Amino acid sequence: MPVTGPHTASGPEVKNGRMTDSRLLAPVLTWYAANRRELPWRSPDASAWSVLVSEVMLQQTPVARVLPVFAAWLGRWPRPADLAADSPAEAIRLWGALGYPRRALRLHAAADLIVRRHDGLVPADPEALLELPGVGAYTAAAVASFAYGQRQVVLDTNVRRVLARATAGVELPSRSISAAERHTAESLLPEDPAVAAAWSVAVMELGALTCTSRTPRCVECPIEADCAWHAGGMLRSHTATRPAQTYQGTDRQCRGRLLAVLRHTAGPVHGSALEAAWDVATQRERSLAGLVADGLVEPIAGDRYQLPTRSPVGTR
């Protein structure tokens, strides 16, 4: 794929109201071909279901933690119908300590909806994907692009960071996606759907491996010479950084402990077992109430609790 235009860092060229920057396309695709990680959801024979599962699992979770759970999940439930036929309790059990366990419930509810409305096949239409529990704009675009080779704007954290640096000359994008940012991403998207899908995953990988948030390896970047941020002296962003989140002693840790007791027990557990898992009564009661409200735990008679026997209706 030839690279056209002058080799400068002046930014993308605009023609007829549309941004064109083929200088970025060929180097990024070439870099990706040589540096891509071999991930199971990127395999040529990966199903749309596996792509959807991976995208949900990767939300706020590193690849290294996702890989073993993903393998176990697809090994047990290779199709949406397999998961829908099982209980949400088993989905939560297999989810383990991956974090944010409501995602397991949402996947179970999504599998059920896929079976009921789409004959057990993950839909290709982004609008239909958006109707699935737990699927937002990014996930719908990612599945449509990576599973079905569609021309979709895929904006995750890594893609946004690469494009902010390369085209806008800023270290980090804003916290929320602006209309201008989406327009820039769309204007850089190749017209050919297959190339557009390859571009999206390649930019995502570049952000994950090279154009990282804290310590970008610019000397290894295929578009260093055309990066507006690099050309501008790599000025640091003035965006306030969020303080590091603690986990020890938080409600999140308490919820995890309580859920672990239920995950590792075949049937219902008595409240006394939960008391033994966390000795701060007020925090334990608050966290348990939150788990019940989220549909992750079901109270039953006799001060006993169990994992849910069915997904809450409309799990989002």
Secondary structure in CASP SS format (residue, H / E / C, confidence):
PFRMAT SS
TARGET T0000
AUTHOR 0000-0000-0000
METHOD secondary structure of the structure
MODEL  1
M C 1.00
P C 1.00
V C 1.00
T C 1.00
G C 1.00
P C 1.00
H C 1.00
T C 1.00
A C 1.00
S C 1.00
G C 1.00
P C 1.00
E E 1.00
V E 1.00
K E 1.00
N C 1.00
G C 1.00
R E 1.00
M E 1.00
T E 1.00
D C 1.00
S H 1.00
R H 1.00
L H 1.00
L H 1.00
A H 1.00
P H 1.00
V H 1.00
L H 1.00
T H 1.00
W H 1.00
Y H 1.00
A H 1.00
A H 1.00
N H 1.00
R C 1.00
R C 1.00
E C 1.00
L C 1.00
P H 1.00
W H 1.00
R H 1.00
S C 1.00
P C 1.00
D C 1.00
A C 1.00
S C 1.00
A H 1.00
W H 1.00
S H 1.00
V H 1.00
L H 1.00
V H 1.00
S H 1.00
E H 1.00
V H 1.00
M H 1.00
L C 1.00
Q C 1.00
Q C 1.00
T C 1.00
P C 1.00
V H 1.00
A H 1.00
R H 1.00
V H 1.00
L H 1.00
P H 1.00
V H 1.00
F H 1.00
A H 1.00
A H 1.00
W H 1.00
L H 1.00
G H 1.00
R H 1.00
W C 1.00
P C 1.00
R C 1.00
P H 1.00
A H 1.00
D H 1.00
L H 1.00
A H 1.00
A C 1.00
D C 1.00
S C 1.00
P H 1.00
A H 1.00
E H 1.00
A H 1.00
I H 1.00
R H 1.00
L H 1.00
W H 1.00
G C 1.00
A C 1.00
L C 1.00
G C 1.00
Y C 1.00
P C 1.00
R H 1.00
R H 1.00
A H 1.00
L H 1.00
R H 1.00
L H 1.00
H H 1.00
A H 1.00
A H 1.00
A H 1.00
D H 1.00
L H 1.00
I H 1.00
V H 1.00
R H 1.00
R H 1.00
H H 1.00
D C 1.00
G C 1.00
L C 1.00
V C 1.00
P C 1.00
A C 1.00
D C 1.00
P H 1.00
E H 1.00
A H 1.00
L H 1.00
L H 1.00
E C 1.00
L C 1.00
P C 1.00
G C 1.00
V C 1.00
G C 1.00
A H 1.00
Y H 1.00
T H 1.00
A H 1.00
A H 1.00
A H 1.00
V H 1.00
A H 1.00
S H 1.00
F H 1.00
A C 1.00
Y C 1.00
G C 1.00
Q C 1.00
R C 1.00
Q C 1.00
V C 1.00
V C 1.00
L C 1.00
D C 1.00
T H 1.00
N H 1.00
V H 1.00
R H 1.00
R H 1.00
V H 1.00
L H 1.00
A H 1.00
R H 1.00
A H 1.00
T H 1.00
A H 1.00
G C 1.00
V C 1.00
E C 1.00
L C 1.00
P C 1.00
S C 1.00
R C 1.00
S C 1.00
I C 1.00
S C 1.00
A H 1.00
A H 1.00
E H 1.00
R H 1.00
H H 1.00
T H 1.00
A H 1.00
E H 1.00
S H 1.00
L H 1.00
L C 1.00
P C 1.00
E C 1.00
D C 1.00
P H 1.00
A H 1.00
V H 1.00
A H 1.00
A H 1.00
A H 1.00
W H 1.00
S H 1.00
V H 1.00
A H 1.00
V H 1.00
M H 1.00
E H 1.00
L H 1.00
G H 1.00
A H 1.00
L H 1.00
T C 1.00
C C 1.00
T C 1.00
S C 1.00
R C 1.00
T C 1.00
P C 1.00
R C 1.00
C H 1.00
V H 1.00
E H 1.00
C C 1.00
P C 1.00
I C 1.00
E H 1.00
A H 1.00
D H 1.00
C C 1.00
A H 1.00
W H 1.00
H H 1.00
A H 1.00
G C 1.00
G C 1.00
M C 1.00
L C 1.00
R C 1.00
S C 1.00
H C 1.00
T C 1.00
A C 1.00
T C 1.00
R C 1.00
P C 1.00
A C 1.00
Q C 1.00
T C 1.00
Y C 1.00
Q C 1.00
G C 1.00
T C 1.00
D H 1.00
R H 1.00
Q H 1.00
C H 1.00
R H 1.00
G H 1.00
R H 1.00
L H 1.00
L H 1.00
A H 1.00
V H 1.00
L H 1.00
R H 1.00
H C 1.00
T C 1.00
A C 1.00
G C 1.00
P C 1.00
V E 1.00
H E 1.00
G H 1.00
S H 1.00
A H 1.00
L H 1.00
E H 1.00
A H 1.00
A H 1.00
W C 1.00
D C 1.00
V C 1.00
A H 1.00
T H 1.00
Q H 1.00
R H 1.00
E H 1.00
R H 1.00
S H 1.00
L H 1.00
A H 1.00
G H 1.00
L H 1.00
V H 1.00
A H 1.00
D C 1.00
G C 1.00
L C 1.00
V C 1.00
E E 1.00
P E 1.00
I E 1.00
A C 1.00
G C 1.00
D C 1.00
R E 1.00
Y E 1.00
Q E 1.00
L C 1.00
P C 1.00
T C 1.00
R C 1.00
S C 1.00
P C 1.00
V C 1.00
G C 1.00
T C 1.00
R C 1.00
END
